[in-house]
Amino acid sequence: MHVIATAGHVDHGKSTLVRALTGTEPDRWAEERRRGLTIDLGYAWTTLDSGEQVAFVDVPGHQRFIGNMLAGLGPAPAVLFVVAADEGWRRQSEEHLAAVTALGLRHGVLAVTRSDLADPAPAIAEARAHLAASSLGDAPAVAVSGTTGSGLDDLRRLLDDLVSGLPTPDPAARVRFWVDRSFTMRGSGTVITGTLGAGTIRVGDTLELRGAPVRVRALQSMGQDHQQVQGVARVAINLRQVAAEDVARGDAILTPGAWPTTRTVDARLIPSTTAVANAGGGHASTDQRPNDGPENRWSDALAGELMLHVGTVAVPVHVRPLGPDTVRIAMPEALPLRVGDRAILRDPGRQRVVAGALMLDADPPALRRRGAAAVRGRELADASGTPDLVTEVSRRGAARVADLVALGIPQQVLANAADTAGAASGMRRVGEWLVAPLQWGQWVLDLTAAVDANTVANPLDPGLSLEAARRACALPDVRLVGAVASDARLQLDVGRVIRPGAAPSFGPTEAGLQALESRLRQRPFDAPERPDLQGWGLGHRELAAAERAGRVLQLADDVVLLPVTPALAMRVLATLPQPFTTSAARQALKTTRRVAIPLLEHLDARGWTRRLDAGHREVRSAASPTS
């Protein structure tokens, strides 16, 4: 299916033409038919001679309903521009064309209606002159009459040519379905309609509405039930357990978790046919005043209260100039926008389209310092509206692959990132992260400095825990520590980052530690009491460092032994009649209950002994007392 929106001045015959093409009345409301003008969006469809199916979004032409018109035009990939032969080019013709140009629509057909009432040649010539200066350029034109049917066959052939040149959307793309209508059907519940630009929606799918899951109960397109619908298509979606008042025009139904929302975007202003004449005191579209910093040729036009129209939503916005043609747009609510999206800025007070807006960054950096706006404007000067992998990663330093997908980076580009992009830019890929070379180099320097500084400040503990290392380098993920440490020629040792060969320096307490070791070599099961340890200058920090260095083993209740003591104990316990009691073990080891109980529990934990009941244990047959 293909979707085409109408455009043109009020009462120039848009609805009549759609009705003649499709045999269907596009105006849904009795008031519209009574007044003879389109107030809200209308829909109808037909099959062309080639077999291609086309759905028309019939938009209102009256100035009072311009917001409804933009909601219908926004998601459509092509336009049928209508001008009446007996009236020619009019005010809303100009504003509709300005909207078409602002959205960058390049696919269209000009239809001059009412050719039975006046010579269509002057209107065609006038309209083509206007279209030539717009994004539609040299669009084909045809004179028609919705009343007599004259020219309809020619129009159908032009529409066939038009749709054959439309780009093919990706059926696997993430879904962003802008709602243009919501209503309730008896027996079905809430139904929403809109234009699906890309992706696929299936019956049973769970999608997302303002962060909450919604379930697709049924689908219709062109009046027929479907199990799935691929974009581009006009779609009616029946939602489960969603009240009609909970979803409205401007809402977006999304692939869950695939669309980050934003309240701030950086954009390039795109002149429309009216904006060229009115923006910046009449400067031409290519003018750029030298050294004008964040002030730009649009400043006067941006001064009033503006509305941003994107998809089917319209919100008031604050627009801040950044460069000659770049701005920051702040919105009162978060929207699912991406780089490359097109929108319209309109001044409702002056009733005109100010400009189009091409989204350059949907996750822009904060402007905190004086002059930051001008710097940002220069950064955006060459931005194309197509997200670039190297640019997005470099600005962030590091980015998750899933976040880059959400920003609009193609999956194939990300799949090749470790090869093509990495080879060209030095980018590193570690798990789910892509890291810019400058950021990676800084992390290596920061981690090296942090480990060395910690060694000086804490000679008893020359290593950093993984979390301390992450914080020291401001790494976004602790799982990056190992790769950074490797490049810094550091090593991981029992969950700590250290320099190879580094060992605790005990300084003045070295003599006390040697005294402890000497005593335990002579009496391995005679663990000293806390006062003895303190007398040797061995507190909790010193003993913890000694244990990390493999010089002592700490058990519960301040029991400190040599690391070889459990193996020595096993040699003794293996000689006892099995099973043995705790008392028998204590006597055989010539020690106290203070030492015997935590030592036996340690042996249990290592699997060398097995506790049978409250008072008995046995040596496991496969236990290795020399381990």
C-alpha positions, 0 to 999 in steps of 0.5 A: 500500500501507498499513502498520499495526503491531499493539500490545497486551499479550502473548497478547491475540490480535494474531497470531491477529487478523492471521492471521484478517484475512490468512490468513497466519501472521505468526509466522516462528519455530518457537519463537514458534508453539511458545510461542504468543507473538510474540518478534520482528516478524511480517509479513502482508498483505491486500487490503481490500474497497475494493481498498486493500492493507494490510501488518501489522507484528505486534509482540511483546507480552511485556515482555521483547521491548519493544525488538522491539515498538518497532522494528516500531512506529517506522516505521509510520504507523498502529496496530491496538491490541488488547485482550482482552475476557476480560483487559481493560487490562494492563501492556503495554497501557499501555506500548504505548500510551505508545510510540504516544503518544510517537511521535505516532501519530494514526491507529488502530483499537481491536480488542477480541478474544476477544469469544466468551469474554467480554462485550467492552463493559467492555474497550471502555469501559476501553480507550477511556478510556485511548486518549482520553488518548493521541495516538489520541484517539477512535479507533474501536473494534470487538469481534472474535473471531479464532477465530469470525470475528465482527466481522472484516467491521466491522474491515475497514470500519474499516481501510478508513476508517483507510487512506483518511485516511492522508497520502500520502507523497512518492514523490520524497522521499529514501530512509531505509529502516530495516532491521528484518531481514537474512537470506540466501537461497540463490541470491540473497544478502543480503535486508533487510526494512523499512518504506519510509516515503516515496520510491521504490526501484528495481532497480539503484539505488545506495543508501548503507549506513553511508557505503558504496554498496550496489546493489539487485539485486531488490525484493519487496513483498507476496510479488511481485517489483517493478521499483520500490516507492514508500512507504509499503510493506513491502519486501524488498530483495536487495542485491548483494555485501553479507554478511548479517552486514554489515547488521542491524536498526537500520541505515538504507539511504539516498539517497546524500549526502542524509542528514547524520548526527549524534550530537547532537540537540536535542529536545522531550519529548512526554508519553506516557500513562505519562510524564505520571504519572511525569515530574517528580514528578507535574507535569501535562503543561502544568506549567512551573516558573517560571525553572527554567532548564535544569532541567525537570519531566523531570529525575528521569525523565532521571536514569537510563540511557536508550535512544533508539528511533528507526526500528528502532534502539535506542541508549543516550543521555545526555540533558541538560535545556535548558528546561522540556521541551527536552533535548539528546540525545547518542548514541554513534553517528551516525544519519541524523536530521532535524528533525521526526523522532519517537523514544522515550526508554525507561528499561530499568531501570524498564521504562517509556517516559519520553517521546517526543522530537520532533527540533527540531535535528539540527545543534545549536550547541555549549554551551561557555559557562556558562549556554549550556544555559538560553539554548539552551532559550529559543531552542527554546521556540517551535520547532515540529519543522518546519524553518524556512528563516529560522531555520536560515540565521540561526543558521548565518549562511550555509548551502548549499542542498544542506545545507538540503535535507538538514536537511529544508527543502522544495525549493519553499521553497528555490526561492522563497528569493530571492523570498518568503523574501528579501523577508520577511527580507532574506536573500541568495542567491548561487549555492548559498549563502543568507545571513542579512542580519546575516551579510551586513552583517557581511561587508561591514563586515569586508571593508571594514575588511580592505582599508583595514587592508591599505592602511595596513599594506602601502602597496605592495599596497593590495589583498587576494587573493581568498583573503586576503579570504575569510579576513579575513571568515571567508567559507565560500566564496571565490566569495562574495567578489565579491558582498560586495565589490560591496556594500562598493563595492570592486572586483575587479582582476586577482584582488584586492579594492581600493578604486576608484582605489587605487594602490600608494604607493611612498613613499621608493622613488618616486624610484628607480622614476622613475629606472628608468623614465627609463633604460628610456625612453632605452634600452628593451632595456637592463634594469638589473642587480640591484645597480642596482635595489637601489641605487634601493631597488627590491626584490622587493616594490617591483617586484611592486607596480610591475608590478601598477600597470602601471609595469614588466614583470618577465621571468625572471632579474630582467629588468625592462622597461617594459610597452611594450617588447614592442611596441617589440621587435616593430617591430624584429623585423618588419624582420629577414629571416624567420625570424631567429636569437636572435643576430640578434634580440639584435643588432637590439635592441642588448641582451644574451642575458640580456634577449633570451632571456626577451623572445623567450620572452615574445613567443612566449607572447603569440603574436606570434612563433613558435619554429621550432626551437632557433635560429630564430623568425619573426614571426607574420603576424597579430601586432600589435606595437602590442597 
